[in-house]
Amino acid sequence: MPSSNLDPSRLEVLFEDNHLLVLNKPAMLPTMGTPGGSETLLTVAKRYVKDRYDKPGNVYLGVVSRLDAPVTGVVLFARTSKAARRLTEQFRDGSVEKRYWALVSGRVQPAEDEYADWVASDERHRRMRIVGSELSGAKLAQLRYRRLRSWQGNSLLEIRLLTGRKHQIRLQLAHHGFPIAGDRKYGSEDPFPRGIALHARRLRIQHPVGAHDFEAIAPLPTYWPLAESDVTG
């Protein structure tokens, strides 16, 4: 068994009921599926549920949303297979609303815009890249952004994903000249205290049981160079 690095009691739980577990993921903890059985948010979350509810045997948690290891913010787990199936359908049909905050280099102009680029995987360098639409395997990546604040040559953006491609926000912002702070993989030269300055701020779904709207909002990590009270819009 792999050693445990994170005490489950230190997880930041945003919401939980009999169907959902919503966490604010810390930076540098993969959501799931690391080689060699290393610690992940999923393994820590399962220990949390097991300890909190004194559950015997294995704990079921369905991974419904994922974030890259250096990214923070809202991650959604399903506590039953029925909830997992219904939530997966929502992600598949595009009815889930996801908003991210990103701190980038430069004063982003215009203040609001939409990016649409064709992307493909670069397995050799373990990253994604912008390609022509005619390339075999190319997929369309679309997002909308809104500048929330600019200061000292940097901008804070709110981003709404319209598609769900790997590394999409990181790649598209860098390609358009605004790399995310700390994201050296995609060309940033700006330091950042931990991980990268990309945060899954808000997630809106239809609750899998009861069918009412449900929204989770994740507070910014304390090491970000601005407080939430500093953000306008």
Secondary structure, 3 states (H helix, E strand, C coil): CCCCCCCHHHCCEEEECCCEEEEEECCCCCCCCCHHHCCCHHHHHHHHHHHHCCCCCCCCCEECCCCCCCCEEEEEEECCHHHHHHHHHHHHHCCCEEEEEEEEECCCCCCEEEEEEEEEEECCCCEEEEECCCCCCCEEEEEEEEEEEEECCEEEEEEEECCCCCCHHHHHHHHCCCCECCCHHHCCCCCCCCCCCEEEEEEEEECCCCCCEEEEECCCCCCCCCCHHHCCC
